[in-house]
Amino acid sequence: MSEPALAPRNAFTGMIIVWSFALLASVAIGIFVAEPWRMPALLVAFGAVVLLAFAVQLGYGRTHGFIVRVSASIMGALLLMGVISVGLGLAAIAAAG
């Protein structure tokens, strides 16, 4: 039986790490990837975000609330990447017109 952690790490920090990665990946894709390849690159980046969310929350080392923490990390990253992709799409429309 494992001993409980006396001062467990804040679970919100893991979510911030995943959200920050999603933000940086989306912005980097918007800057460095050509327009026809942006959406496939965002999908690959979202796959990496899902894997990172699992890795960070598994590294947290607590089973209580694991599903909630992972789903909050992934949903926050999905919303963030969705807003950025809408902005990239509007910028592409504005540049074409």
N, CA, C and O atoms as a DFTB+ gen file, in Angstrom:
388 C
 N C O
     1  1       0.844      -1.172       0.000
     2  2       0.000       0.000       0.000
     3  2       0.890       1.237       0.000
     4  3       1.830       1.329       0.791
     5  1       0.606       2.160      -0.859
     6  2       1.429       3.374      -0.932
     7  2       0.955       4.391       0.094
     8  3      -0.214       4.424       0.480
     9  1       1.890       5.208       0.517
    10  2       1.569       6.246       1.492
    11  2       1.004       7.464       0.778
    12  3       1.447       7.792      -0.323
    13  1       0.040       8.136       1.380
    14  2      -0.508       9.333       0.729
    15  2       0.520      10.463       0.717
    16  3       1.346      10.591       1.620
    17  1       0.442      11.263      -0.317
    18  2       1.352      12.403      -0.438
    19  2       0.978      13.448       0.603
    20  3      -0.197      13.764       0.787
    21  1       1.978      13.974       1.274
    22  2       1.716      14.974       2.301
    23  2       1.305      16.299       1.685
    24  3       0.395      16.966       2.177
    25  1       1.961      16.669       0.633
    26  2       1.622      17.910      -0.066
    27  2       1.551      17.612      -1.560
    28  3       2.529      17.816      -2.278
    29  1       0.400      17.129      -2.034
    30  2       0.313      16.761      -3.452
    31  2       0.445      17.985      -4.349
    32  3       0.077      19.104      -3.991
    33  1       0.986      17.718      -5.525
    34  2       1.121      18.797      -6.505
    35  2      -0.245      19.259      -6.968
    36  3      -1.219      18.507      -6.938
    37  1      -0.297      20.495      -7.392
    38  2      -1.553      21.069      -7.870
    39  2      -1.898      20.466      -9.225
    40  3      -1.088      20.503     -10.152
    41  1      -3.099      19.914      -9.338
    42  2      -3.524      19.286     -10.589
    43  2      -3.744      20.314     -11.684
    44  3      -3.634      19.993     -12.868
    45  1      -4.052      21.535     -11.305
    46  2      -4.289      22.591     -12.291
    47  2      -3.015      22.920     -13.074
    48  3      -3.090      23.362     -14.220
    49  1      -1.864      22.709     -12.470
    50  2      -0.591      22.972     -13.150
    51  2      -0.440      22.077     -14.378
    52  3       0.051      22.527     -15.413
    53  1      -0.851      20.829     -14.275
    54  2      -0.784      19.921     -15.424
    55  2      -1.669      20.383     -16.562
    56  3      -1.305      20.248     -17.730
    57  1      -2.835      20.930     -16.229
    58  2      -3.719      21.453     -17.265
    59  2      -3.094      22.663     -17.949
    60  3      -3.171      22.802     -19.169
    61  1      -2.479      23.529     -17.164
    62  2      -1.814      24.715     -17.728
    63  2      -0.691      24.298     -18.670
    64  3      -0.491      24.933     -19.705
    65  1       0.041      23.249     -18.332
    66  2       1.115      22.761     -19.208
    67  2       0.539      22.305     -20.549
    68  3       1.078      22.641     -21.604
    69  1      -0.535      21.556     -20.510
    70  2      -1.153      21.047     -21.744
    71  2      -1.721      22.204     -22.558
    72  3      -1.544      22.246     -23.775
    73  1      -2.397      23.137     -21.908
    74  2      -2.972      24.278     -22.618
    75  2      -1.876      25.150     -23.221
    76  3      -2.034      25.657     -24.332
    77  1      -0.774      25.329     -22.508
    78  2       0.335      26.125     -23.044
    79  2       0.939      25.463     -24.269
    80  3       1.256      26.133     -25.252
    81  1       1.096      24.145     -24.210
    82  2       1.613      23.423     -25.370
    83  2       0.682      23.583     -26.563
    84  3       1.136      23.793     -27.688
    85  1      -0.634      23.482     -26.314
    86  2      -1.606      23.638     -27.395
    87  2      -1.531      25.035     -27.996
    88  3      -1.597      25.189     -29.216
    89  1      -1.395      26.044     -27.160
    90  2      -1.280      27.421     -27.642
    91  2      -0.026      27.609     -28.482
    92  3      -0.085      28.145     -29.589
    93  1       1.105      27.168     -27.953
    94  2       2.365      27.336     -28.683
    95  2       2.371      26.545     -29.988
    96  3       2.858      27.036     -31.007
    97  1       1.833      25.324     -29.967
    98  2       1.794      24.520     -31.191
    99  2       0.894      25.162     -32.232
   100  3       1.241      25.190     -33.413
   101  1      -0.255      25.677     -31.816
   102  2      -1.178      26.299     -32.771
   103  2      -0.594      27.559     -33.387
   104  3      -0.721      27.784     -34.590
   105  1       0.037      28.369     -32.572
   106  2       0.636      29.600     -33.085
   107  2       1.806      29.269     -34.016
   108  3       1.968      29.897     -35.062
   109  1       2.618      28.281     -33.631
   110  2       3.741      27.890     -34.494
   111  2       3.241      27.333     -35.819
   112  3       3.827      27.614     -36.865
   113  1       2.182      26.557     -35.794
   114  2       1.608      26.031     -37.037
   115  2       1.067      27.175     -37.883
   116  3       1.248      27.175     -39.101
   117  1       0.417      28.134     -37.273
   118  2      -0.104      29.280     -38.011
   119  2       0.988      30.101     -38.668
   120  3       0.780      30.678     -39.735
   121  1       2.145      30.155     -38.038
   122  2       3.250      30.964     -38.576
   123  2       4.070      30.193     -39.608
   124  3       4.395      30.730     -40.667
   125  1       4.405      28.940     -39.304
   126  2       5.407      28.231     -40.101
   127  2       4.853      27.245     -41.129
   128  3       5.601      26.806     -42.002
   129  1       3.593      26.886     -41.058
   130  2       3.048      25.877     -41.971
   131  2       2.266      26.574     -43.075
   132  3       1.523      27.524     -42.827
   133  1       2.445      26.088     -44.285
   134  2       1.729      26.654     -45.436
   135  2       0.226      26.420     -45.267
   136  3      -0.204      25.464     -44.622
   137  1      -0.554      27.312     -45.860
   138  2      -2.009      27.314     -45.664
   139  2      -2.704      25.989     -45.978
   140  3      -3.565      25.575     -45.201
   141  1      -2.378      25.302     -47.076
   142  2      -3.097      24.041     -47.341
   143  2      -2.808      22.944     -46.305
   144  3      -3.594      22.005     -46.175
   145  1      -1.710      23.047     -45.578
   146  2      -1.313      22.005     -44.630
   147  2      -1.614      22.360     -43.184
   148  3      -1.233      21.611     -42.285
   149  1      -2.283      23.478     -42.929
   150  2      -2.514      23.905     -41.544
   151  2      -3.471      22.994     -40.799
   152  3      -3.190      22.608     -39.664
   153  1      -4.584      22.646     -41.403
   154  2      -5.559      21.806     -40.688
   155  2      -5.011      20.409     -40.393
   156  3      -5.191      19.920     -39.278
   157  1      -4.344      19.739     -41.358
   158  2      -3.740      18.446     -40.986
   159  2      -2.675      18.591     -39.895
   160  3      -2.545      17.724     -39.031
   161  1      -1.924      19.674     -39.939
   162  2      -0.913      19.893     -38.900
   163  2      -1.563      20.157     -37.550
   164  3      -1.045      19.725     -36.521
   165  1      -2.687      20.858     -37.539
   166  2      -3.404      21.081     -36.277
   167  2      -3.961      19.769     -35.730
   168  3      -3.987      19.570     -34.516
   169  1      -4.404      18.880     -36.604
   170  2      -4.894      17.575     -36.146
   171  2      -3.771      16.745     -35.527
   172  3      -3.967      16.095     -34.501
   173  1      -2.610      16.771     -36.148
   174  2      -1.456      16.057     -35.590
   175  2      -1.054      16.676     -34.250
   176  3      -0.727      15.959     -33.305
   177  1      -1.079      17.995     -34.173
   178  2      -0.746      18.668     -32.920
   179  2      -1.766      18.331     -31.836
   180  3      -1.398      18.179     -30.671
   181  1      -3.034      18.212     -32.199
   182  2      -4.039      17.833     -31.208
   183  2      -3.816      16.407     -30.713
   184  3      -4.027      16.118     -29.536
   185  1      -3.393      15.523     -31.600
   186  2      -3.032      14.170     -31.165
   187  2      -1.893      14.193     -30.163
   188  3      -1.903      13.450     -29.182
   189  1      -0.902      15.054     -30.414
   190  2       0.203      15.203     -29.469
   191  2      -0.290      15.777     -28.143
   192  3       0.208      15.402     -27.081
   193  1      -1.260      16.679     -28.200
   194  2      -1.830      17.254     -26.980
   195  2      -2.520      16.178     -26.157
   196  3      -2.388      16.158     -24.933
   197  1      -3.254      15.284     -26.808
   198  2      -3.932      14.201     -26.090
   199  2      -2.911      13.304     -25.396
   200  3      -3.079      12.954     -24.227
   201  1      -1.861      12.936     -26.110
   202  2      -0.817      12.109     -25.502
   203  2      -0.122      12.838     -24.357
   204  3       0.179      12.234     -23.327
   205  1       0.134      14.135     -24.532
   206  2       0.759      14.915     -23.474
   207  2      -0.142      15.006     -22.248
   208  3       0.341      14.938     -21.117
   209  1      -1.435      15.158     -22.461
   210  2      -2.373      15.232     -21.337
   211  2      -2.337      13.935     -20.527
   212  3      -2.305      13.974     -19.297
   213  1      -2.341      12.805     -21.200
   214  2      -2.246      11.540     -20.484
   215  2      -0.918      11.425     -19.752
   216  3      -0.888      11.003     -18.596
   217  1       0.176      11.791     -20.402
   218  2       1.487      11.672     -19.776
   219  2       1.611      12.567     -18.545
   220  3       2.126      12.142     -17.511
   221  1       1.141      13.793     -18.659
   222  2       1.246      14.724     -17.532
   223  2       0.403      14.243     -16.362
   224  3       0.856      14.281     -15.218
   225  1      -0.811      13.793     -16.632
   226  2      -1.680      13.366     -15.538
   227  2      -1.251      12.020     -14.956
   228  3      -1.473      11.767     -13.772
   229  1      -0.645      11.159     -15.762
   230  2      -0.079       9.929     -15.206
   231  2       1.136      10.246     -14.348
   232  3       1.368       9.595     -13.330
   233  1       1.907      11.240     -14.755
   234  2       3.054      11.664     -13.961
   235  2       2.654      12.304     -12.646
   236  3       3.442      12.345     -11.701
   237  1       1.444      12.796     -12.587
   238  2       0.926      13.391     -11.358
   239  2       0.847      12.346     -10.254
   240  3       1.066      12.672      -9.088
   241  1       0.542      11.109     -10.593
   242  2       0.628      10.012      -9.659
   243  2      -0.574       9.809      -8.757
   244  3      -0.454       9.114      -7.748
   245  1      -1.712      10.377      -9.068
   246  2      -2.909      10.174      -8.253
   247  2      -4.027       9.636      -9.135
   248  3      -4.229      10.098     -10.258
   249  1      -4.738       8.669      -8.617
   250  2      -5.814       8.073      -9.394
   251  2      -7.127       8.817      -9.214
   252  3      -7.976       8.798     -10.106
   253  1      -7.301       9.460      -8.095
   254  2      -8.556      10.159      -7.822
   255  2      -8.709      11.355      -8.769
   256  3      -7.886      12.271      -8.759
   257  1      -9.758      11.340      -9.578
   258  2     -10.028      12.439     -10.497
   259  2      -9.219      12.420     -11.778
   260  3      -9.126      13.432     -12.472
   261  1      -8.631      11.270     -12.097
   262  2      -7.784      11.182     -13.295
   263  2      -8.565      11.514     -14.559
   264  3      -8.110      12.309     -15.382
   265  1      -9.729      10.913     -14.715
   266  2     -10.532      11.122     -15.925
   267  2     -10.956      12.581     -16.035
   268  3     -10.950      13.148     -17.128
   269  1     -11.319      13.183     -14.929
   270  2     -11.739      14.587     -14.941
   271  2     -10.577      15.491     -15.321
   272  3     -10.744      16.422     -16.109
   273  1      -9.400      15.223     -14.765
   274  2      -8.232      16.055     -15.082
   275  2      -7.824      15.917     -16.540
   276  3      -7.522      16.912     -17.199
   277  1      -7.814      14.685     -17.049
   278  2      -7.437      14.468     -18.453
   279  2      -8.465      15.108     -19.387
   280  3      -8.101      15.771     -20.358
   281  1      -9.738      14.907     -19.091
   282  2     -10.762      15.476     -19.968
   283  2     -10.762      17.002     -19.916
   284  3     -10.993      17.647     -20.939
   285  1     -10.507      17.590     -18.752
   286  2     -10.419      19.052     -18.665
   287  2      -9.216      19.568     -19.450
   288  3      -9.301      20.601     -20.113
   289  1      -8.106      18.854     -19.374
   290  2      -6.922      19.250     -20.144
   291  2      -7.190      19.203     -21.640
   292  3      -6.856      20.134     -22.373
   293  1      -7.796      18.106     -22.083
   294  2      -8.039      17.919     -23.508
   295  2      -9.105      18.884     -24.027
   296  3      -8.949      19.462     -25.102
   297  1     -10.176      19.056     -23.274
   298  2     -11.244      19.965     -23.726
   299  2     -10.770      21.412     -23.766
   300  3     -11.111      22.148     -24.692
   301  1      -9.993      21.826     -22.778
   302  2      -9.447      23.178     -22.798
   303  2      -8.532      23.400     -23.987
   304  3      -8.584      24.442     -24.640
   305  1      -7.685      22.400     -24.265
   306  2      -6.795      22.500     -25.424
   307  2      -7.579      22.492     -26.727
   308  3      -7.233      23.208     -27.666
   309  1      -8.645      21.679     -26.790
   310  2      -9.480      21.639     -27.994
   311  2     -10.141      22.986     -28.247
   312  3     -10.154      23.468     -29.380
   313  1     -10.685      23.592     -27.211
   314  2     -11.305      24.914     -27.366
   315  2     -10.280      25.962     -27.779
   316  3     -10.543      26.791     -28.651
   317  1      -9.118      25.917     -27.151
   318  2      -8.065      26.875     -27.486
   319  2      -7.611      26.719     -28.929
   320  3      -7.488      27.708     -29.652
   321  1      -7.363      25.491     -29.351
   322  2      -6.931      25.258     -30.726
   323  2      -8.049      25.573     -31.717
   324  3      -7.775      26.003     -32.837
   325  1      -9.299      25.365     -31.322
   326  2     -10.425      25.703     -32.190
   327  2     -10.545      27.191     -32.422
   328  3     -10.791      27.632     -33.544
   329  1     -10.373      27.972     -31.362
   330  2     -10.436      29.432     -31.494
   331  2      -9.290      29.925     -32.383
   332  3      -9.488      30.795     -33.231
   333  1      -8.112      29.375     -32.189
   334  2      -6.972      29.792     -33.008
   335  2      -7.174      29.374     -34.462
   336  3      -6.822      30.126     -35.370
   337  1      -7.736      28.186     -34.698
   338  2      -7.966      27.762     -36.086
   339  2      -9.038      28.612     -36.766
   340  3      -8.962      28.850     -37.971
   341  1     -10.038      29.073     -36.006
   342  2     -11.017      29.998     -36.581
   343  2     -10.329      31.298     -36.978
   344  3     -10.602      31.851     -38.044
   345  1      -9.445      31.779     -36.125
   346  2      -8.682      32.985     -36.457
   347  2      -7.805      32.796     -37.683
   348  3      -7.701      33.692     -38.520
   349  1      -7.172      31.631     -37.793
   350  2      -6.351      31.345     -38.974
   351  2      -7.212      31.258     -40.230
   352  3      -6.802      31.719     -41.295
   353  1      -8.397      30.673     -40.115
   354  2      -9.297      30.586     -41.262
   355  2      -9.783      31.963     -41.710
   356  3      -9.843      32.249     -42.906
   357  1     -10.129      32.811     -40.744
   358  2     -10.563      34.173     -41.091
   359  2      -9.428      34.981     -41.716
   360  3      -9.648      35.781     -42.625
   361  1      -8.216      34.762     -41.218
   362  2      -7.061      35.443     -41.814
   363  2      -6.815      34.976     -43.242
   364  3      -6.447      35.775     -44.103
   365  1      -7.018      33.682     -43.497
   366  2      -6.842      33.163     -44.860
   367  2      -7.913      33.723     -45.800
   368  3      -7.630      34.018     -46.961
   369  1      -9.137      33.867     -45.298
   370  2     -10.208      34.440     -46.119
   371  2      -9.908      35.901     -46.420
   372  3     -10.095      36.358     -47.547
   373  1      -9.441      36.637     -45.406
   374  2      -9.124      38.047     -45.593
   375  2      -7.961      38.240     -46.559
   376  3      -7.943      39.190     -47.342
   377  1      -6.977      37.315     -46.497
   378  2      -5.826      37.438     -47.384
   379  2      -6.200      37.119     -48.828
   380  3      -5.620      37.681     -49.757
   381  1      -7.165      36.221     -49.021
   382  2      -7.579      35.829     -50.370
   383  2      -8.465      36.896     -51.016
   384  3      -8.507      37.022     -52.240
   385  1      -9.166      37.658     -50.184
   386  2     -10.120      38.615     -50.740
   387  2      -9.591      39.943     -50.985
   388  3     -10.318      40.821     -51.452
